[in-house]
Amino acid sequence: MSIYITKDTNVLIQGITGSEGSFWTKHMIEMGTKVVAGVTPGKAGQEVEGVKVYNSVRDAVKEHNIEASMLFVPPRFTKDAVLEALDAGIKKIVTVADGIPLHETVEIRRMAKEAGAFVVGGNTSGVISPGEAMMGFFPYWIERVYKPGRIGVMTRSGSLTNEVTAMVVEAGYGVSTLIGVGGDPVPGTRFAEMLPFYEADDATDAVVIIGELGGTMEEEVAEAMEAGIFTKPVVAFLGGRTAPKGKRMGHAGAIVSGGKGSVEGKIAALEKAGGLVADRPSKVGQLLHQLLD
């Protein structure tokens, strides 16, 4: 079993005829993802990698039982594309766009929650279950990083993901499902909201969190652990340990203010809840052994 998508999930690609959309559609299909339709307004009747293109999501869902939508659309069109997917009844959406206006990310999250849907992103690489399916852009062919296994990964950071996940594989493990929630101040889905899925997944033995300073997502994971909502082992690596307080560092969400969001506070909360926190990526595998062996 995988989190979010499986090899049997019917996936729609919005923005399929663009350069990124067509390039990554090819790789998603090659990996095993079941891409059944694409959408680009004005391009109906075309095909990309053998996938039929429609003018709208509504037109696509009339002919296909679509369960998830992958968005390769610019930030300024993301909100409308998400709304179109939600209106068509799609409950799983991934958007990789970087630079979606903050007020629109707030609205996207609100609309998704009202629809009982999950939007992963923006500012993310997406979701991947190595060897099975992916929505997004991952160099899945690098086996030292994307090897199938039984460790779930949730990440806020694009740059740290490959490094930390490689350490999971080097330690003799592999990845069940990796979810990049994104580095924006208001992600479509937060870490703690994905924990019940990992908890219920028989193919996931533990979860690695790749976090960073700013926001409260890591503390929310600690709260879920303390409340017994999530009971599997947790190992974390947090970027930004040396960042000066009050400074925005890289991601729009990586800012510490009002005493909240510091790496020190996150470490304390996770360790108090029973998690282990690595002080560098190379320690992640060792800590997994410590918890699982």
Secondary structure in CASP SS format (residue, H / E / C, confidence):
PFRMAT SS
TARGET T0000
AUTHOR 0000-0000-0000
METHOD secondary structure of the structure
MODEL  1
M C 1.00
S C 1.00
I C 1.00
Y C 1.00
I C 1.00
T C 1.00
K C 1.00
D C 1.00
T C 1.00
N E 1.00
V E 1.00
L E 1.00
I E 1.00
Q E 1.00
G C 1.00
I C 1.00
T C 1.00
G C 1.00
S H 1.00
E H 1.00
G H 1.00
S H 1.00
F H 1.00
W H 1.00
T H 1.00
K H 1.00
H H 1.00
M H 1.00
I H 1.00
E H 1.00
M H 1.00
G C 1.00
T C 1.00
K E 1.00
V E 1.00
V E 1.00
A E 1.00
G E 1.00
V E 1.00
T C 1.00
P C 1.00
G C 1.00
K C 1.00
A C 1.00
G C 1.00
Q C 1.00
E E 1.00
V E 1.00
E C 1.00
G C 1.00
V E 1.00
K E 1.00
V E 1.00
Y E 1.00
N C 1.00
S C 1.00
V H 1.00
R H 1.00
D H 1.00
A H 1.00
V H 1.00
K H 1.00
E H 1.00
H C 1.00
N C 1.00
I C 1.00
E C 1.00
A E 1.00
S E 1.00
M E 1.00
L E 1.00
F C 1.00
V C 1.00
P C 1.00
P H 1.00
R H 1.00
F H 1.00
T H 1.00
K H 1.00
D H 1.00
A H 1.00
V H 1.00
L H 1.00
E H 1.00
A H 1.00
L H 1.00
D H 1.00
A C 1.00
G C 1.00
I C 1.00
K C 1.00
K E 1.00
I E 1.00
V E 1.00
T E 1.00
V C 1.00
A C 1.00
D C 1.00
G C 1.00
I C 1.00
P C 1.00
L H 1.00
H H 1.00
E H 1.00
T H 1.00
V H 1.00
E H 1.00
I H 1.00
R H 1.00
R H 1.00
M H 1.00
A H 1.00
K H 1.00
E H 1.00
A H 1.00
G C 1.00
A C 1.00
F E 1.00
V E 1.00
V E 1.00
G E 1.00
G C 1.00
N C 1.00
T C 1.00
S C 1.00
G E 1.00
V E 1.00
I E 1.00
S E 1.00
P C 1.00
G C 1.00
E C 1.00
A E 1.00
M E 1.00
M E 1.00
G E 1.00
F C 1.00
F C 1.00
P C 1.00
Y C 1.00
W C 1.00
I C 1.00
E C 1.00
R C 1.00
V C 1.00
Y C 1.00
K C 1.00
P E 1.00
G E 1.00
R E 1.00
I E 1.00
G E 1.00
V E 1.00
M E 1.00
T E 1.00
R C 1.00
S C 1.00
G H 1.00
S H 1.00
L H 1.00
T H 1.00
N H 1.00
E H 1.00
V H 1.00
T H 1.00
A H 1.00
M H 1.00
V H 1.00
V H 1.00
E H 1.00
A C 1.00
G C 1.00
Y C 1.00
G C 1.00
V E 1.00
S E 1.00
T E 1.00
L E 1.00
I E 1.00
G E 1.00
V C 1.00
G C 1.00
G C 1.00
D C 1.00
P C 1.00
V C 1.00
P C 1.00
G C 1.00
T C 1.00
R C 1.00
F H 1.00
A H 1.00
E H 1.00
M H 1.00
L H 1.00
P H 1.00
F H 1.00
Y H 1.00
E H 1.00
A H 1.00
D C 1.00
D C 1.00
A C 1.00
T C 1.00
D C 1.00
A E 1.00
V E 1.00
V E 1.00
I E 1.00
I E 1.00
G E 1.00
E E 1.00
L C 1.00
G C 1.00
G C 1.00
T C 1.00
M H 1.00
E H 1.00
E H 1.00
E H 1.00
V H 1.00
A H 1.00
E H 1.00
A H 1.00
M H 1.00
E H 1.00
A C 1.00
G C 1.00
I C 1.00
F C 1.00
T C 1.00
K C 1.00
P C 1.00
V E 1.00
V E 1.00
A E 1.00
F E 1.00
L E 1.00
G E 1.00
G C 1.00
R C 1.00
T C 1.00
A C 1.00
P C 1.00
K C 1.00
G C 1.00
K C 1.00
R C 1.00
M C 1.00
G C 1.00
H C 1.00
A C 1.00
G C 1.00
A C 1.00
I C 1.00
V C 1.00
S E 1.00
G C 1.00
G C 1.00
K E 1.00
G C 1.00
S C 1.00
V H 1.00
E H 1.00
G H 1.00
K H 1.00
I H 1.00
A H 1.00
A H 1.00
L H 1.00
E H 1.00
K H 1.00
A C 1.00
G C 1.00
G C 1.00
L E 1.00
V E 1.00
A E 1.00
D C 1.00
R C 1.00
P H 1.00
S H 1.00
K H 1.00
V H 1.00
G H 1.00
Q H 1.00
L H 1.00
L H 1.00
H H 1.00
Q H 1.00
L H 1.00
L H 1.00
D C 1.00
END
